[in-house]
Each structure stands twice: as C-alpha cells, then as structure tokens.
Amino acid sequence: MTEVAVVGAGLMGHALALVYALGGHAVRLTDSKPETLARAPGLMATALATLREGGEVDASWTSERLARAVQPCATLAEAVKGAALVVEAIVEETAAKRTLYAALAGLMDATAVLASNTSHLDIFPLVPDALQSRTLIAHWYTPPYLVDLVDVVGSPRTDPAAIEFVRATVAAMGKAPVVFQKFVPGYVANRIQAAISQEVYRMIDEGLVTPREVDLSVIHGLALRIPVLGHLAKADFTGLPLVQRSMANKKDAPPPPPPRGNSPTLDKLLAAGHTGVMSGRGFFDWGGRTPEELFRDRDRRLITLKQAMRKMGGPLEGK
Ligand SMILES: NC(=O)c1ccc[n+]([C@@H]2O[C@H](COP(=O)([O-])OP(=O)(O)OC[C@H]3O[C@@H](n4cnc5c(N)ncnc54)[C@H](O)[C@@H]3O)[C@@H](O)[C@H]2O)c1
C-alpha cells in the first residue's frame, strides 16, 4: 500500500482518488476550493455504487470503506506529508501548475514522486530542479475508474526508477499503462481525438452536418470496430492497397487545419452557459438531470461494454 496525495478534486481529481483507493492505496485529497473538495465524496460514492452494482468492485467496497480510504485535506501540506506519490490534477494552466510545483518542492517527502495528469502541457520546464528527477506525467482518461489507458512519460531528467514505480503501481491496479520514450503533447489517443475534433468542428461550423449526425456516425460507424481492431489492425483487414488508394484520393481527406484556434459553434454555446453535462446542456439538452445521474448512466453503459469486451476475449491482435 502506498500513501497517495491527489491535488485537485475536480472532474479528474475526485475520480483519480477513487481509482487509487480501489487500488488499495491510502489517499489524501485536496483542492484549493473548499466547495470542490466538499463535493468530491458524493461524486466518488455515486461512482463507487455504480461500479459495485455492475460487479466491477466487490461488495466490501461500501461508501464507509471509501470514506476511510480517501481522506479530504484542507491544506496542501496535510495532503502531501508522508505521501510516496503525489498526483497533480489541477487546472490545465501553466501558471497554476508552476506555482503548485514550487510549493510541492518544499512540501513533498525527499523521495516522493510527482505524477501530473496534464492533457497537453509540457510540464517539465515548470518543475523546480529539486523535483526534476522525480517528476513524470501519468495521464488518465475520464472516467479513469473505467478507462484503463494511462499514458506514462518522463523527461530526459526523470529517474527511470520513478517511471517504473508509477508504471508498476498503475499496472498492479489492473490498468493499461503505455510508457512513451518522448513527451509528445497529447500523447497518442488525445492527438487522434484532436484530429477528429478538428474535422468534426469544421463540419459543424460550416453547417455541413448536425451534432446528432456526427454522433450517430461515430457511434454506429467508427466505434464498433475500434475495440476489436484498434486502428492499424483495421487497416490490415481493409487491405493496404485500398488504404493507400484512400490516402492518395484526397476527396474525403480533411483540408489543412484553419489558422484560428476556436470553433464559432463552441464560442456560441459557451457564451450561452452551455458547458456540457455539468450545466445540463452542451451540444445536447440533458433533460434537467444532475451530473451524478448522468455520470451514473454513462458509467453503467461503459461497464456493460467493458464486460462485453472481456467476454469477447480482448482485441484481435496480430504479432
Ligand atoms: N477533464 C478531463 O476529461 C481530463 C482528462 C484527462 C486529463 N485531464 C487533466 O487533468 C487536470 C485536471 O482537469 P479537470 O478536468 O479535473 O479540471 P477541473 O477544473 O475539473 O479541476 C481542477 C481542480 O483544480 C483545483 N485547483 C486549481 N489550482 C489548485 C491548486 N493550486 N491546488 C489545489 N487545487 C487546485 C480547482 O479548484 C479545480 O477543482 C488537467 O491538467 C487536465 O488537463 C482532464
């Protein structure tokens, strides 16, 4: 059992605290906003109940056991003291991360490892010298208690033992760590997602398709084969001559990315306060249901899918 501090109790932080607790670790969770920290136990308990109902955790995982395994801490110092692993899950902002890492350098135990959950940032230049050899990225996907991939990457200054410590800890929790040799912003999965987003928002911004048409195409077309074949094995099944011909025939290939960064459609939704399920509305209207209800509904479906994936014997893999 490792003592783990999770810093940031937002969308990812509360879920990471749950993941590490389920992995058998003693977790301390903190957030700079008391109201966010106060909301975390309820969100974790709801997720735990869904996992228990779905048979993904055993019945001994009651909310009382969870409350013993995850201790909310009002201060960073209290959370970090004695922790062998500090998981950073605060806002994706360079200045905030830099300030936090400076504070952590003075608070973390001398051998403790810092693992950032950053989605895209190269955090290594933000880290003080004292922490460089013990800092790496361990990037999870939401909801991390159901999505198994963890992108693990250090900088050239990271001690390989620190990388192995985090890889082994995550693997022992039944997750699927992929250790990358070099930091590439967005890793693999987020970069593919970014390429998809680029094209989806272009088609929506240009009024070519509706949000519903996009999601129906993704769900009924793209998605089904991915758990079975990934992307490149699917190319083998398509036949590489056809893959090569589609690459050459640029008719359905996306044009180069536009110079602007923002999607006007997203700008409009955000200006109206439609931030997604947290506000009850994003591209779609979520019918007045609370985030807890919606996460539960999503998680139930993900559990069913994961169990089906296990039943099918995993993906079809070539050598
Ligand atoms: N949302 C996702 O799906 C997702 C997926 C993978 C990785 N990430 C990454 O995880 C990190 C957190 O993302 P999120 O979506 O949970 O954000 P979030 O905004 O939901 O939560 C961030 C939390 O950090 C807190 N915070 C800010 N500064 C702090 C500090 N100095 N000390 C303690 N707490 C502080 C905020 O109060 C907030 O509650 C980001 O780096 C993000 O890129 C997010």
The ligand as an SDF file (V2000), in Angstrom:
LIG
                    3D

 44 48  0  0  0  0  0  0  0  0999 V2000
  -11.4110   16.5940  -17.8820 N   0  0  0  0  0  0  0  0  0  0  0  0
  -10.8550   15.5540  -18.4820 C   0  0  0  0  0  0  0  0  0  0  0  0
  -11.5320   14.7570  -19.1530 O   0  0  0  0  0  0  0  0  0  0  0  0
   -9.3820   15.2930  -18.3380 C   0  0  0  0  0  0  0  0  0  0  0  0
   -8.8700   14.0690  -18.8210 C   0  0  0  0  0  0  0  0  0  0  0  0
   -7.5020   13.8010  -18.6670 C   0  0  0  0  0  0  0  0  0  0  0  0
   -6.6710   14.7470  -18.0770 C   0  0  0  0  0  0  0  0  0  0  0  0
   -7.1910   15.9360  -17.6180 N   0  0  0  0  0  0  0  0  0  0  0  0
   -6.2620   16.8700  -16.9590 C   0  0  0  0  0  0  0  0  0  0  0  0
   -6.4630   16.7630  -15.5560 O   0  0  0  0  0  0  0  0  0  0  0  0
   -6.2170   18.0340  -14.9460 C   0  0  0  0  0  0  0  0  0  0  0  0
   -7.4600   18.4450  -14.1860 C   0  0  0  0  0  0  0  0  0  0  0  0
   -8.5310   18.5590  -15.1030 O   0  0  0  0  0  0  0  0  0  0  0  0
  -10.0530   18.5840  -14.6140 P   0  0  0  0  0  0  0  0  0  0  0  0
  -10.8760   18.3640  -15.8330 O   0  0  0  0  0  0  0  0  0  0  0  0
  -10.2270   17.6870  -13.4450 O   0  0  0  0  0  0  0  0  0  0  0  0
  -10.1920   20.1050  -14.1590 O   0  0  0  0  0  0  0  0  0  0  0  0
  -11.2240   20.7340  -13.1200 P   0  0  0  0  0  0  0  0  0  0  0  0
  -11.2840   22.1830  -13.4400 O   0  0  0  0  0  0  0  0  0  0  0  0
  -12.4820   19.9400  -13.0440 O   0  0  0  0  0  0  0  0  0  0  0  0
  -10.4720   20.5410  -11.7240 O   0  0  0  0  0  0  0  0  0  0  0  0
   -9.2920   21.1970  -11.3990 C   0  0  0  0  0  0  0  0  0  0  0  0
   -9.3210   21.4960   -9.9160 C   0  0  0  0  0  0  0  0  0  0  0  0
   -8.0530   22.0010   -9.5160 O   0  0  0  0  0  0  0  0  0  0  0  0
   -8.3000   22.9000   -8.4500 C   0  0  0  0  0  0  0  0  0  0  0  0
   -7.0860   23.7030   -8.2700 N   0  0  0  0  0  0  0  0  0  0  0  0
   -6.6230   24.6930   -9.0380 C   0  0  0  0  0  0  0  0  0  0  0  0
   -5.4290   25.1300   -8.5560 N   0  0  0  0  0  0  0  0  0  0  0  0
   -5.1640   24.3690   -7.4710 C   0  0  0  0  0  0  0  0  0  0  0  0
   -4.0820   24.3240   -6.5450 C   0  0  0  0  0  0  0  0  0  0  0  0
   -3.0360   25.1340   -6.6490 N   0  0  0  0  0  0  0  0  0  0  0  0
   -4.1210   23.4070   -5.5500 N   0  0  0  0  0  0  0  0  0  0  0  0
   -5.1710   22.5740   -5.4380 C   0  0  0  0  0  0  0  0  0  0  0  0
   -6.2220   22.5640   -6.2830 N   0  0  0  0  0  0  0  0  0  0  0  0
   -6.2030   23.4520   -7.2810 C   0  0  0  0  0  0  0  0  0  0  0  0
   -9.5250   23.6590   -8.8760 C   0  0  0  0  0  0  0  0  0  0  0  0
  -10.1620   24.2660   -7.7640 O   0  0  0  0  0  0  0  0  0  0  0  0
  -10.3540   22.5760   -9.5180 C   0  0  0  0  0  0  0  0  0  0  0  0
  -11.2670   21.9800   -8.6130 O   0  0  0  0  0  0  0  0  0  0  0  0
   -5.8380   18.9900  -16.0810 C   0  0  0  0  0  0  0  0  0  0  0  0
   -4.4420   19.0360  -16.1870 O   0  0  0  0  0  0  0  0  0  0  0  0
   -6.4600   18.3240  -17.3010 C   0  0  0  0  0  0  0  0  0  0  0  0
   -5.7730   18.6730  -18.4810 O   0  0  0  0  0  0  0  0  0  0  0  0
   -8.5260   16.2150  -17.7320 C   0  0  0  0  0  0  0  0  0  0  0  0
  1  2  1  0
  2  3  2  0
  2  4  1  0
  4  5  1  0
  4 44  2  0
  5  6  2  0
  6  7  1  0
  7  8  2  0
  8  9  1  0
  8 44  1  0
  9 10  1  0
  9 42  1  0
 10 11  1  0
 11 12  1  0
 11 40  1  0
 12 13  1  0
 13 14  1  0
 14 15  2  0
 14 16  1  0
 14 17  1  0
 17 18  1  0
 18 19  2  0
 18 20  1  0
 18 21  1  0
 21 22  1  0
 22 23  1  0
 23 24  1  0
 23 38  1  0
 24 25  1  0
 25 26  1  0
 25 36  1  0
 26 27  1  0
 26 35  1  0
 27 28  2  0
 28 29  1  0
 29 30  1  0
 29 35  2  0
 30 31  1  0
 30 32  2  0
 32 33  1  0
 33 34  2  0
 34 35  1  0
 36 37  1  0
 36 38  1  0
 38 39  1  0
 40 41  1  0
 40 42  1  0
 42 43  1  0
M  CHG  2   8   1  16  -1
M  END
$$$$
